[in-house]
């Protein structure tokens, strides 16, 4: 996935646009976006973020 995205946009990790429908957003209990993960992010990072909010 990272290779495909880098062909489209070399700086895709810093580009705020949503590049793919697998971009993940973590929302807190108040409805605020607390984190955003690109499709290439490791799920361990997403898991740690969610666990930190529980």
Backbone as XML, in Angstrom:
<?xml version="1.0"?>
<chain id="A" units="angstrom">
  <residue number="1" name="UNK">
    <atom name="N" x="0.822" y="-1.179" z="0.000"/>
    <atom name="CA" x="0.000" y="0.000" z="0.000"/>
    <atom name="C" x="0.872" y="1.250" z="0.000"/>
  </residue>
  <residue number="2" name="UNK">
    <atom name="N" x="1.915" y="1.252" z="0.817"/>
    <atom name="CA" x="2.801" y="2.415" z="0.878"/>
    <atom name="C" x="3.432" y="2.729" z="-0.456"/>
  </residue>
  <residue number="3" name="UNK">
    <atom name="N" x="3.811" y="1.708" z="-1.184"/>
    <atom name="CA" x="4.410" y="1.903" z="-2.509"/>
    <atom name="C" x="3.407" y="2.530" z="-3.465"/>
  </residue>
  <residue number="4" name="UNK">
    <atom name="N" x="2.190" y="2.038" z="-3.453"/>
    <atom name="CA" x="1.158" y="2.584" z="-4.334"/>
    <atom name="C" x="0.888" y="4.053" z="-3.993"/>
  </residue>
  <residue number="5" name="UNK">
    <atom name="N" x="0.750" y="4.357" z="-2.703"/>
    <atom name="CA" x="0.485" y="5.735" z="-2.304"/>
    <atom name="C" x="1.649" y="6.653" z="-2.630"/>
  </residue>
  <residue number="6" name="UNK">
    <atom name="N" x="2.875" y="6.162" z="-2.467"/>
    <atom name="CA" x="4.032" y="7.008" z="-2.757"/>
    <atom name="C" x="4.161" y="7.292" z="-4.246"/>
  </residue>
  <residue number="7" name="UNK">
    <atom name="N" x="3.638" y="6.433" z="-5.102"/>
    <atom name="CA" x="3.637" y="6.707" z="-6.538"/>
    <atom name="C" x="2.664" y="7.835" z="-6.874"/>
  </residue>
  <residue number="8" name="UNK">
    <atom name="N" x="1.570" y="7.906" z="-6.132"/>
    <atom name="CA" x="0.567" y="8.942" z="-6.353"/>
    <atom name="C" x="1.040" y="10.269" z="-5.762"/>
  </residue>
  <residue number="9" name="UNK">
    <atom name="N" x="1.610" y="10.199" z="-4.553"/>
    <atom name="CA" x="2.028" y="11.405" z="-3.835"/>
    <atom name="C" x="3.233" y="11.039" z="-2.977"/>
  </residue>
  <residue number="10" name="UNK">
    <atom name="N" x="4.410" y="11.506" z="-3.341"/>
    <atom name="CA" x="5.634" y="11.130" z="-2.619"/>
    <atom name="C" x="5.582" y="11.522" z="-1.152"/>
  </residue>
  <residue number="11" name="UNK">
    <atom name="N" x="4.869" y="12.573" z="-0.833"/>
    <atom name="CA" x="4.786" y="13.051" z="0.538"/>
    <atom name="C" x="3.423" y="12.717" z="1.144"/>
  </residue>
  <residue number="12" name="UNK">
    <atom name="N" x="2.878" y="11.558" z="0.803"/>
    <atom name="CA" x="1.508" y="11.208" z="1.200"/>
    <atom name="C" x="1.313" y="11.197" z="2.713"/>
  </residue>
  <residue number="13" name="UNK">
    <atom name="N" x="2.337" y="10.883" z="3.473"/>
    <atom name="CA" x="2.181" y="10.810" z="4.929"/>
    <atom name="C" x="1.939" y="12.184" z="5.544"/>
  </residue>
  <residue number="14" name="UNK">
    <atom name="N" x="2.422" y="13.229" z="4.896"/>
    <atom name="CA" x="2.251" y="14.585" z="5.414"/>
    <atom name="C" x="1.119" y="15.341" z="4.739"/>
  </residue>
  <residue number="15" name="UNK">
    <atom name="N" x="0.532" y="14.766" z="3.715"/>
    <atom name="CA" x="-0.570" y="15.390" z="2.991"/>
    <atom name="C" x="-1.855" y="15.139" z="3.784"/>
  </residue>
  <residue number="16" name="UNK">
    <atom name="N" x="-2.607" y="16.185" z="4.162"/>
    <atom name="CA" x="-3.784" y="15.986" z="5.003"/>
    <atom name="C" x="-4.985" y="15.361" z="4.294"/>
  </residue>
  <residue number="17" name="UNK">
    <atom name="N" x="-4.943" y="15.251" z="2.970"/>
    <atom name="CA" x="-6.069" y="14.659" z="2.249"/>
    <atom name="C" x="-6.223" y="13.184" z="2.597"/>
  </residue>
  <residue number="18" name="UNK">
    <atom name="N" x="-7.454" y="12.710" z="2.584"/>
    <atom name="CA" x="-7.703" y="11.279" z="2.769"/>
    <atom name="C" x="-7.414" y="10.616" z="1.445"/>
  </residue>
  <residue number="19" name="UNK">
    <atom name="N" x="-6.450" y="9.700" z="1.458"/>
    <atom name="CA" x="-5.994" y="9.086" z="0.221"/>
    <atom name="C" x="-6.710" y="7.793" z="-0.131"/>
  </residue>
  <residue number="20" name="UNK">
    <atom name="N" x="-7.285" y="7.164" z="0.827"/>
    <atom name="CA" x="-7.841" y="5.838" z="0.603"/>
    <atom name="C" x="-8.946" y="5.615" z="1.612"/>
  </residue>
  <residue number="21" name="UNK">
    <atom name="N" x="-9.896" y="4.804" z="1.310"/>
    <atom name="CA" x="-11.008" y="4.608" z="2.235"/>
    <atom name="C" x="-10.631" y="3.755" z="3.452"/>
  </residue>
  <residue number="22" name="UNK">
    <atom name="N" x="-9.365" y="3.384" z="3.586"/>
    <atom name="CA" x="-8.925" y="2.619" z="4.746"/>
    <atom name="C" x="-8.189" y="3.492" z="5.752"/>
  </residue>
  <residue number="23" name="UNK">
    <atom name="N" x="-8.217" y="4.806" z="5.572"/>
    <atom name="CA" x="-7.665" y="5.704" z="6.580"/>
    <atom name="C" x="-8.508" y="5.530" z="7.840"/>
  </residue>
  <residue number="24" name="UNK">
    <atom name="N" x="-7.833" y="5.437" z="8.989"/>
    <atom name="CA" x="-8.535" y="5.185" z="10.244"/>
    <atom name="C" x="-8.507" y="6.436" z="11.117"/>
  </residue>
  <residue number="25" name="UNK">
    <atom name="N" x="-9.638" y="6.752" z="11.730"/>
    <atom name="CA" x="-9.732" y="7.858" z="12.673"/>
    <atom name="C" x="-10.146" y="7.295" z="14.018"/>
  </residue>
  <residue number="26" name="UNK">
    <atom name="N" x="-9.498" y="7.751" z="15.078"/>
    <atom name="CA" x="-9.873" y="7.352" z="16.430"/>
    <atom name="C" x="-10.617" y="8.540" z="17.033"/>
  </residue>
  <residue number="27" name="UNK">
    <atom name="N" x="-11.804" y="8.264" z="17.529"/>
    <atom name="CA" x="-12.693" y="9.282" z="18.074"/>
    <atom name="C" x="-12.863" y="9.037" z="19.573"/>
  </residue>
  <residue number="28" name="UNK">
    <atom name="N" x="-12.765" y="10.094" z="20.381"/>
    <atom name="CA" x="-12.964" y="9.908" z="21.817"/>
    <atom name="C" x="-14.462" y="9.895" z="22.147"/>
  </residue>
  <residue number="29" name="UNK">
    <atom name="N" x="-14.776" y="9.708" z="23.413"/>
    <atom name="CA" x="-16.184" y="9.587" z="23.842"/>
    <atom name="C" x="-16.991" y="10.854" z="23.627"/>
  </residue>
  <residue number="30" name="UNK">
    <atom name="N" x="-16.310" y="11.979" z="23.465"/>
    <atom name="CA" x="-16.994" y="13.247" z="23.232"/>
    <atom name="C" x="-17.150" y="13.549" z="21.739"/>
  </residue>
  <residue number="31" name="UNK">
    <atom name="N" x="-16.665" y="12.643" z="20.896"/>
    <atom name="CA" x="-16.793" y="12.817" z="19.457"/>
    <atom name="C" x="-15.657" y="13.576" z="18.805"/>
  </residue>
  <residue number="32" name="UNK">
    <atom name="N" x="-14.572" y="13.794" z="19.539"/>
    <atom name="CA" x="-13.414" y="14.493" z="18.992"/>
    <atom name="C" x="-12.455" y="13.521" z="18.320"/>
  </residue>
  <residue number="33" name="UNK">
    <atom name="N" x="-11.916" y="13.911" z="17.187"/>
    <atom name="CA" x="-10.886" y="13.105" z="16.532"/>
    <atom name="C" x="-9.607" y="13.279" z="17.337"/>
  </residue>
  <residue number="34" name="UNK">
    <atom name="N" x="-9.076" y="12.171" z="17.846"/>
    <atom name="CA" x="-7.852" y="12.238" z="18.642"/>
    <atom name="C" x="-6.645" y="11.693" z="17.894"/>
  </residue>
  <residue number="35" name="UNK">
    <atom name="N" x="-6.897" y="10.941" z="16.834"/>
    <atom name="CA" x="-5.786" y="10.404" z="16.054"/>
    <atom name="C" x="-6.271" y="10.021" z="14.660"/>
  </residue>
  <residue number="36" name="UNK">
    <atom name="N" x="-5.329" y="10.036" z="13.745"/>
    <atom name="CA" x="-5.599" y="9.621" z="12.366"/>
    <atom name="C" x="-4.459" y="8.710" z="11.941"/>
  </residue>
  <residue number="37" name="UNK">
    <atom name="N" x="-4.803" y="7.599" z="11.312"/>
    <atom name="CA" x="-3.803" y="6.639" z="10.869"/>
    <atom name="C" x="-3.996" y="6.373" z="9.385"/>
  </residue>
  <residue number="38" name="UNK">
    <atom name="N" x="-2.918" y="6.482" z="8.642"/>
    <atom name="CA" x="-2.959" y="6.191" z="7.215"/>
    <atom name="C" x="-3.118" y="4.680" z="7.014"/>
  </residue>
  <residue number="39" name="UNK">
    <atom name="N" x="-3.531" y="4.257" z="5.817"/>
    <atom name="CA" x="-3.720" y="2.823" z="5.554"/>
    <atom name="C" x="-2.456" y="1.994" z="5.803"/>
  </residue>
  <residue number="40" name="UNK">
    <atom name="N" x="-1.297" y="2.634" z="5.747"/>
    <atom name="CA" x="-0.038" y="1.911" z="5.929"/>
    <atom name="C" x="0.372" y="1.798" z="7.391"/>
  </residue>
  <residue number="41" name="UNK">
    <atom name="N" x="-0.371" y="2.418" z="8.299"/>
    <atom name="CA" x="-0.019" y="2.378" z="9.728"/>
    <atom name="C" x="-0.158" y="0.967" z="10.276"/>
  </residue>
  <residue number="42" name="UNK">
    <atom name="N" x="0.724" y="0.637" z="11.169"/>
    <atom name="CA" x="0.659" y="-0.680" z="11.806"/>
    <atom name="C" x="-0.504" y="-0.700" z="12.798"/>
  </residue>
  <residue number="43" name="UNK">
    <atom name="N" x="-1.231" y="-1.795" z="12.791"/>
    <atom name="CA" x="-2.395" y="-1.918" z="13.659"/>
    <atom name="C" x="-2.013" y="-1.883" z="15.141"/>
  </residue>
  <residue number="44" name="UNK">
    <atom name="N" x="-0.777" y="-2.220" z="15.467"/>
    <atom name="CA" x="-0.333" y="-2.138" z="16.860"/>
    <atom name="C" x="-0.426" y="-0.688" z="17.360"/>
  </residue>
  <residue number="45" name="UNK">
    <atom name="N" x="-0.108" y="0.283" z="16.489"/>
    <atom name="CA" x="-0.191" y="1.688" z="16.862"/>
    <atom name="C" x="-1.639" y="2.112" z="17.092"/>
  </residue>
  <residue number="46" name="UNK">
    <atom name="N" x="-2.521" y="1.637" z="16.242"/>
    <atom name="CA" x="-3.943" y="1.946" z="16.388"/>
    <atom name="C" x="-4.453" y="1.346" z="17.695"/>
  </residue>
  <residue number="47" name="UNK">
    <atom name="N" x="-4.083" y="0.117" z="17.947"/>
    <atom name="CA" x="-4.514" y="-0.571" z="19.167"/>
    <atom name="C" x="-4.059" y="0.171" z="20.414"/>
  </residue>
  <residue number="48" name="UNK">
    <atom name="N" x="-2.798" y="0.604" z="20.455"/>
    <atom name="CA" x="-2.275" y="1.329" z="21.606"/>
    <atom name="C" x="-3.037" y="2.635" z="21.809"/>
  </residue>
  <residue number="49" name="UNK">
    <atom name="N" x="-3.356" y="3.308" z="20.728"/>
    <atom name="CA" x="-4.091" y="4.565" z="20.818"/>
    <atom name="C" x="-5.476" y="4.328" z="21.412"/>
  </residue>
  <residue number="50" name="UNK">
    <atom name="N" x="-6.179" y="3.319" z="20.923"/>
    <atom name="CA" x="-7.524" y="3.009" z="21.422"/>
    <atom name="C" x="-7.470" y="2.581" z="22.886"/>
  </residue>
  <residue number="51" name="UNK">
    <atom name="N" x="-6.514" y="1.727" z="23.215"/>
    <atom name="CA" x="-6.401" y="1.257" z="24.593"/>
    <atom name="C" x="-6.117" y="2.429" z="25.547"/>
  </residue>
  <residue number="52" name="UNK">
    <atom name="N" x="-5.376" y="3.428" z="25.070"/>
    <atom name="CA" x="-5.078" y="4.587" z="25.892"/>
    <atom name="C" x="-6.313" y="5.417" z="26.212"/>
  </residue>
  <residue number="53" name="UNK">
    <atom name="N" x="-7.351" y="5.283" z="25.404"/>
    <atom name="CA" x="-8.580" y="6.033" z="25.617"/>
    <atom name="C" x="-9.598" y="5.288" z="26.479"/>
  </residue>
  <residue number="54" name="UNK">
    <atom name="N" x="-9.367" y="3.997" z="26.672"/>
    <atom name="CA" x="-10.333" y="3.202" z="27.446"/>
    <atom name="C" x="-10.222" y="3.444" z="28.930"/>
  </residue>
</chain>
